[in-house]
Amino acid sequence: MTTQTETAMTPQEIGAHALAKAVKYADRADRYATSDRGTDEFNHARIAVYGGLAAVYAEVAKAAAALTGGSA
């Protein structure tokens, strides 16, 4: 028998986590954009994916900030 515990995160925790992820993925996109390999088809795909993930996480961080009454 397994026991499942649920941990509720506050909007502040969600926002901080999402913001950290947004920065992480933006950094990865930048790393591919400025790599010595150049911006070939492989890098273009990675830049698009990581840039998209960064944008999604940034939106989650903004929504969490709005829930806490902060400005986004």
C-alpha positions as CSV (number, residue, x, y, z in Angstrom):
1,M,0.0,0.0,0.0
2,T,1.3,3.4,-0.9
3,T,0.7,6.6,0.9
4,Q,0.4,9.7,-1.1
5,T,1.1,13.1,0.4
6,E,0.1,16.3,-1.2
7,T,2.1,19.5,-0.7
8,A,0.3,22.7,-1.5
9,M,2.5,25.4,-2.8
10,T,1.7,29.1,-2.2
11,P,1.4,31.4,-5.2
12,Q,4.7,33.0,-4.1
13,E,6.4,29.6,-4.2
14,I,4.9,28.8,-7.6
15,G,6.0,32.2,-8.9
16,A,9.5,31.8,-7.7
17,H,9.8,28.3,-9.1
18,A,8.4,29.4,-12.5
19,L,10.6,32.4,-12.6
20,A,13.7,30.2,-12.0
21,K,12.6,27.8,-14.7
22,A,12.0,30.8,-17.1
23,V,15.6,32.0,-16.5
24,K,17.0,28.5,-16.9
25,Y,15.4,27.9,-20.3
26,A,16.1,31.5,-21.5
27,D,19.8,30.8,-20.7
28,R,19.7,27.6,-22.6
29,A,18.2,29.3,-25.6
30,D,20.8,31.9,-25.5
31,R,23.6,29.3,-25.2
32,Y,22.4,27.6,-28.4
33,A,22.0,31.0,-30.1
34,T,25.6,32.0,-29.4
35,S,27.3,28.6,-29.7
36,D,30.4,28.1,-31.8
37,R,28.5,25.6,-33.8
38,G,26.5,28.4,-35.4
39,T,22.8,28.6,-35.9
40,D,22.1,25.6,-38.0
41,E,18.8,23.7,-38.2
42,F,19.6,21.8,-35.0
43,N,20.2,24.9,-33.0
44,H,17.2,26.7,-34.5
45,A,14.9,24.0,-33.2
46,R,16.5,24.1,-29.7
47,I,16.3,27.9,-29.6
48,A,12.6,27.7,-30.4
49,V,11.9,25.0,-27.9
50,Y,13.8,26.6,-25.0
51,G,12.5,30.1,-25.9
52,G,9.0,28.7,-25.8
53,L,9.5,27.0,-22.5
54,A,10.9,30.2,-21.0
55,A,7.9,32.2,-22.3
56,V,5.4,29.7,-20.7
57,Y,7.2,29.7,-17.4
58,A,7.4,33.5,-17.4
59,E,3.6,33.6,-18.0
60,V,3.1,31.3,-15.0
61,A,5.2,33.5,-12.9
62,K,3.2,36.6,-14.0
63,A,-0.1,34.8,-13.1
64,A,1.2,33.8,-9.7
65,A,2.3,37.4,-9.1
66,A,-1.2,38.5,-10.0
67,L,-2.7,36.1,-7.5
68,T,-0.6,37.5,-4.7
69,G,-1.5,41.1,-5.6
70,G,2.0,41.9,-6.9
71,S,2.6,43.7,-10.2
72,A,3.7,41.7,-13.2
